[in-house]
Amino acid sequence: MNETVQHLMREATRLTQSGRLHEATAAIQRALGSAAPARPNTSAAASPRSAAEVLDGHVFEVGPIASPNASPNASLGTGEFSSGTHTQAGLTRHYKLFVPPGAAGKAVPLVAMLHGCTQNPDDFAAGTAMNERAREQGFAVLYPAQSPEANPSRCWNWFKHNHQQRGSGEPAVLAGMTQAVMKQHGIDARRVYIAGLSAGGAMAAIVAAAYPELFAAVGVHSGLARGAASNLPEALAAMQSGGTRGGLRSAVPTIVFHGDQDRTVHPRNGEQVIAAVRADGAADAQIEQGACGQGRRYTRSAHPASAGSASAEHWLVHGGGHAWSGGQAAGSYTDAKGPDATREMLRFFFAHPKPPVH
């Protein structure tokens, strides 16, 4: 962890102990921003935008948000990438939805993707290349957008107790948004998945565990286990060292990616995500050591399903930091040298549809 991040984390701890929680939250958000890699150089001259403006590398929509039935932003030949909103549990969140070409009249799978702090749906789609894989493999992708009013750094509020349970807060609006998109587009209810990066990964773990009847599997990249923290001091401890709270049990098949050099979210958190899925006495994992063509080595631990436990996979990326493994430079928080987390998560997801209802 660099000196700036360390200083901000210490400051957040001091502010929390003195009861200044709003200032402590701001310090955590500044720390996460300081840990981010440099973003690609983006200029309006290079990519003219009539309905958006570029500020500090982020694209902010300045026109009205389209309804889910609005004209697509992409041609029918490459798929539709449109915008919408959903309101539930007293919260409203925007989203973007990619629908692959030829999906009309078909029950295609759906993958919900929760971005990390300082990101937005367009950035996350570019960095993960999930739309490209969706176009190739024929599934839809939902990108919920965190509101800057809810969190100035656009972090999902995984560490707040009122955003950790079924039926309330951000889990409720994210689950409701997913269900609304499923209904509008005739999604295959047996193949609905959720994944996220960092704060998005932590929220994905919460939402999947809270709504196991909705999500067939979950991917947690550089995130934390559900129940790792319920307040700011616990969040700081978990991010720095894995914390002392164990993750709450989850019955949803889970795949984890985490860099062993992550200085923002300690890699022990990835182990805790897996531990929340595995019951005591579950069968030993199958361990694979390997290297990807891009340069990084990894350790892959595959845990088969057993009595009381869902199947799980843990990818520890050696030399990897706080970034989407195998991601594209067009997005932030990406590491092109690592194994392709997007492809591996999709492989895991589609191997785990929900069983048919009899």
N, C-alpha and C positions, 0 to 999 in steps of 0.2 A: 504494500500500500504506500503510495507516494506521500511526501511530507504534508502536502496541502490537504489530502484526504484525511490523514491521521490527525492533523490539527482540527479540522472541522468535526470529526467524530468525537474528539475529546471535548470540544466546545459544546456539541450536542448533549453529551453526557452531563456536563456541568449545568447546562440550562435545564435539563430534565430534573436533575436533583434539586434545583432551586424552584421547580414548579412552573418554569416558563416554557410550556409545552409547544406553543405556536412557534416560538423562536427556535426551539430544538428541532422541530420538524423542518423548518427552513434550512437549518444547518445540515441535516441529513440529506436534503435534496441538493444542496450545493456540493456536498461530498460526492454524491452519485454523479453529478455533472462534471466534477473535476476528474473523475476516473474514466470518463468517456474518451475514446480515441478521437483523433481529428476526423472531421467529416469531410467527404469529398467536396471539392470546389464546385459550387453551383452558381450559375449566373443567369440572369434573365436574358442576356444577349445570346447565350448559348442555347437556351430553351425558352422561347417566348411563351408567356402564359397570360391569357386574356382575363382569367377569373381567379388568379392567385398571385400572391407576392412572395418573394424569397427573402427571408430574414434569418441571418445567422445559420445558413445552411438548411433551414426548415422551410417547407412549403406550407403556407397557411391559406386556406380557402377564404376568399373575401366575398364571394357571391353567396346566394342562398343555398342551403343544403338541399339536394334533390330528394324527392320521395323515392321509395323503393321501386316505383313503377316508372320513374323518369327515364328519358332516353339514355342508353348506355354511354359511357365515356370511351368505350372501345368498340370497334366494328364487330359485327356478328361473326366474321371470319376468325377473329382472334379471341373471342369471348367478351363478355360484358363486365365492366368494372364500374359499378354504380354506387351511389351514396344513399343513406337513409338514416332514420332516427328511431329510437325505441324508448318508451317511458314505462317504468314499472317501479313499484316500491318507493314512489316519490322521487325517483331519479330519472333523468333523461340523458341518454348517451347517443352520439352519432356513431355511424359505422360505415365501412365500405364492404362491398360484396362482389367477389369475382365468381361469375358463372361461366363455365367452359362452353365452347361452341358445340352445338348439337345436343345440349342438355334438355331442351324443351320436350316435355312428355316422358322423360326418363327419371327414375328415382336414383339420383346420384348421391354419393357420400358428401359429407360436409366436414371441413376442418375449421374450427374457430382458433384464431391466432391473436394472442394478447401481447402487445408490444411492451418494451421496457421503458424505463424513465427517459424523458426528453424525446422519445420517439413518437411517431404517428403512423397510421395505417399505410400510407404511401411509402414511407421510409422502411417500415418493417417488411412490406411486400417486396421492395427492391432488394433488401439485404438478404432475405431468406430465399428468394427466387421461388416462392411457393406458388405464385400464379403460373409460372412457366411449367412447373410440375403438374399443376392442376389442368392446364391446357393439354399436356401430354397424356395424362392418366384419366381425365374425365371426372373430376370432382369439384365441388364448390368450396370457396374459402371466405370465411367471415372474419373481418378485422374490426372489432370494437375499438372505439377511440376513447381514451380517458379524457375527461373534461379538465381544462386548466383551472376552472373554478373549484373542482373537487380536490385537485392537487396541482400546485403551480408548475411542477416539473413533469406533469402527466404520468406520475407513478400510480399504479393501482394500489389501493390502500390495504394491502395484505396484512399489515401489522396493527390495524385498528379492530378492536373487538366487535364493533358494529358492522364490519364488513367480512365476517368470517363464518357466518351461519346461513343455513338454508332459509329462504323466505324473507331475507332482509338485505339491505345495502347493495353493494356491487355484485355479490354472487346472484342475487335475485334478478337484477336487471340484465346480467349477462346470460343467465339461463333463460329468462323470458325472451330476450332478443334472439337467442338461438332457436327457441321453439317457434317464434313468429316467422323467422326466415325458413324454417323447415316447412311450415304450413304454406307459406307463399310460393315456395318453389318445389314442392313435392319431394323433399329430401328423403332418402332411405333412412328410416329411423333406426335401423340396426347398425348403421355405419356413420355415427356422429362422434367427432373427436375434438379435443381441445389441447392447445399447447401454448407455451409462452416463454419469454426471456426475462430473466432477472425478476423484477417486481411482477411482470406478467407471468413468469413461471410459477412464482409463489401463489398468485391468484388463480392460475390454472389448476394447481393442486387443490386449492380450497374449493373451487367450483365443482371439479370432478367428484371430489369426496362428498360434497353436499348434495349432488344430483347424480348419483350412480345409475339411476334408471335412464338418464338422458345421454350420458357420455360413455362410449364403449371403451375408450382408452385415453390416456393423458400423456403429454410430453412436457417435461420440466427442464428447461435449459438455464443453467446458472441461477437457479432459484432456491427456494426454501420449502420445507415441509409445512403442511397445514398444522397449525398449532405451535409453530416454532417461536412465535411471539404474539403477545396481545397488547403490548404497550411499547413506548419508545425505548426504555432501557433494555427490555428484552430483545427488541429489534436490533439494537446496536450490538448486543452480545452475540446474537445469532449471526449477524453479518460478519462480525470480526472473527469468531472462533467456532461457530456452530451452535453456540448457546447451551443452555442446560435443560431446556424443555424438550422432551421427545415429541416427534410428530404424532398426531392423532391417526388412528387406524384408517386405512382406505382399502376398499374392495375393488378398485378400478385398476386394470392392467396399466403399468406405468413404465415409461422409458425416460431415462435421465441422461443429459449431457452436462459435463462440468469440466472446466479447465483446472488442472492441478496447480496452476500459478495465478488463479483468480484472486486478486487483491481487494475486490469489492464485496463479493459474497464468498465466504470461506468454502472450499470444496467439501468439507465435512457435511455441509448442508445437503449435498447430493446423496451422501450415504444415508442421511436421516430420511430423505424422501423414499428411498428404497426400503429402509427399515420399517416405515409406516405401512408398507404393502405386504411385507413378509411376516408370517406368524412364527412364533418361537418353535424351533425344531423343524422348520421347513428344510427341504432338500438343499444340499450345497449347490452353489452356482457353478456353471461351466465357464471357465476363465479362458479368454483368448487374448494374447498379446499380438499386436500388429502395427503396421505403419501404413499410412495413406500415401498416395502418389504425390500429394502436395507437400509432404515433408514431416508432418507430425506423427509421433507414435501414440498409441492408445492402448488402454486395457479395457476390454469389454467383458462384463460379467452378466451372464444370462441366467435368470432364475426361473425355472419352470413352474407352472401353476401346481399347487398341491392343496391338500385339505386345509381350509382356512386362509389360503393365500392366493392372491392373483399373480399372474406372471409379471416379470419385471426385467428390465435391462438397464445396466449402468455403464455408461461410456465415460471413462476418465481420460481426458485428452492431455497428454504430457506436453508441458510447455505452453498450454493454452491459457489464455487470460479470460477476462470478463467479456466474452464476445460469442456470437453465433458461429459455431464450428462449420467450416466449409462455406461460409457466407460470401456474398458478393460485395465488392467495394462500393457499389452504388448506394448501399445503405450503411447506417452507423452500427457500431458494436458488432463488427464481423471479423472473422479470422479465416482467410482463404486457405491457410496452410493445414487446417484441421480436416478430419473426416467429415463427410457431408451429413450434417445433422438433419437437414430437410429430407433427404432420401431415406435415411435410416429410420426416422420417425414415421414416415409414410409406410415403409415396409412393415414396421411393428404395428402400426394402426390397422392396416388392412388385413393383417393376420389375426386381428382380434375384433371381429364383428360381434354384436350382441347375439345370443342364441335366439333362434326363431320362437315365436310365441305359439303355443299349442292350444 
